Amino acid sequence: MATFGAQGVRPPPLTSTSDQPPLFDGTTRLYTSYGCPYAQRVWITRNYKGLQDKIHLVPINLQDRPAWYKEKVYPENKVPSLEHNGKVLGESLDLIKYVDVNFEGTPLFPTDPAKKEFGEQLISHVDTFTRDLFVSLKGDAVQETSSAFGYLENALGKFDDGPFLLGQLSLVS
């Protein structure tokens, strides 16, 4: 597991005037934006697993993003994306699972199949929960969020075998 509290040097974000890093040269790159919560999910995963020396950060300035990013790296033009083994993948939850399976380090999901499946369902629910929570701010907050919080309340009681959700420290704890 990574050493917490240690600050590395963060590379400056690349802009429309920045040169493109070499593509598919054997280096694994995480294209990210420091302010994007979806990109931060994968960045945290990288750091938690202690992969700072194996997965290099390539921050992108989203307000002045380089044209080459969409043209040559990731046509969806979103962050995060991960360049690894001759391909570029995207979508934060997919990248978290990919990094967990394809790189060494502390596993992010429990090994018990039922807990792993349930954990993946909970993680997938985060985006729905967040959307419902923000929508509720425009209307009746109690009415709009009751089902979202009900889902989480039920989830918290499903496994009761340790101090963490699903019994161990994991991505969903």
N, C-alpha and C positions, 0 to 999 in steps of 0.2 A: 504494500500500500504506500501511497505517496506520503511524503513528509508534509504535515500541515503547518502553516505559518511561514513557510519558506517562500519568499517572493522571487520569482524569476524576472528577467528583463522582458518586458512585453514589446514585441516589434511594433513599429508605427503602422497604422492602417494604410493600405495601398489605395491610391486615388486614380483618377482618369489619366494622370500623367506618369503613373508608375509603370515600369517594365514588368512584363509577366515573368513569374518564376518558371524555370524549366518544367515541362509537363512530362510525366511518365519517365522520369529519370531514376526511379527506384526509391525516391524519397516519399514517405507518406506525409501528406499535408492535410490539415484541417483548415478549410477556408471558413472564416468566422467573422463576426462583428462583435466588438466588446459590449455593445449595448443591447444586443438581441437576446432575449431570454431563451429562444429556441436553440441558438448557437451556444449559449452558455451551458445548456444541458450537456452537450457533447464535450465541451471544454472541461466541465467538472468531471465527467466520466473519464476523460483522458488523464486528468490530474489524479483522480482517486485511484486509478489503476497504476499510477506511477509511470506513465508513458511519455513524459515530457521530452525525453531524448529520442523517442521512436516516432512520435507524431508531432510534426512541426506546425506551429500556428502561422497562418497567413491571414491576418486581419484585413478586412475590406471596409473602406469608408462607404457606407450605403448611400450617403447623400451625394457622393462624387465617385461612384463606382467605375472601375476600369471597364472599357468596352470588351476587352479580351476575355473577361471573366465569363460573360454570356456567350461570346462567340466560340471560345476554345475550351473552356473548363466545364461550365455547368449551364446548359441552355435555359434552365428554369430561372436563372439569374437570382437565386435566393441563397441565403446562408442558413444553416451550415451545409457544407458539402465536404466530402472526404475523398481524397485521391489516394488510392491504394491498389497495388497489384494490377496496374494498367487500366483501371477504370475509376470513374468518379460517381459516387453515390450521394444521395441527399435524403432529406427528411429526418429531423432530429431523433425521433423515437426509433426509426430504423437504424440510424447510425449508432445509437447507444447499444442496441442489440448486436450490431455488427462488430463494434469495438469489443464488446464483452466476449463474443464467441471467437474472434480472430486474433486477439492479443492476450498475452499473459497478464497476470495481476489478479487481485482479489475479485472473485465473481460478483456480479451485480444482482443476480437473482438466486433464490434458494435452489438447492439441488433437488428437493422433493418436487416431483412433476405437478402435483395438485397446487402446491404453493406457487410454483413458477407460473403456471397458467393463470392463477388468480392474480398474481402480481402484475402480469402483463395486462390483464383486464383493467386493473386499477390505474396503471400508468396511462393506458389509452383513454381512460375516463377523465384524466386531468384537463384535457382541452375542452371537453364538454362542460365540465364543472366550472372552469374559468369563464367560458362564454356565458353560461347561465347566470353566474354571479354578476358579471358586468351588465347583462341585459336587465337584471333585477334592479339595478341602480336607477333605471328609467321608469320603473313602475312600483308595484307593491313588493318590496324586498322580501317580506316573509312568505307571501304567496308564491313568488317566482323562484325562490331558492329552496323551498321545503323538500322537493324531490331530490335535488342535488345533494343536500345535506343528509337526507334519508339514506341515499345510496352509500355515502361514506360511513354513516353510523352503523349500517348493517355490515359493511366491510370490516370495520374495526373489531367486531365481535366474532368474526368467522374462525380465526385461529387464536388460541389462547395458550401458547406454549413457550412464552419468553417475553422479555422486556420490550421487544421490538415487534412491529407489525410483521406477521408471517414467521415469528419466532427468532429471527436473526437480523442483524444489520444488513440491509440490502437496498436496492434502488428505491423501493417503495416505503422504506422506514422513515 
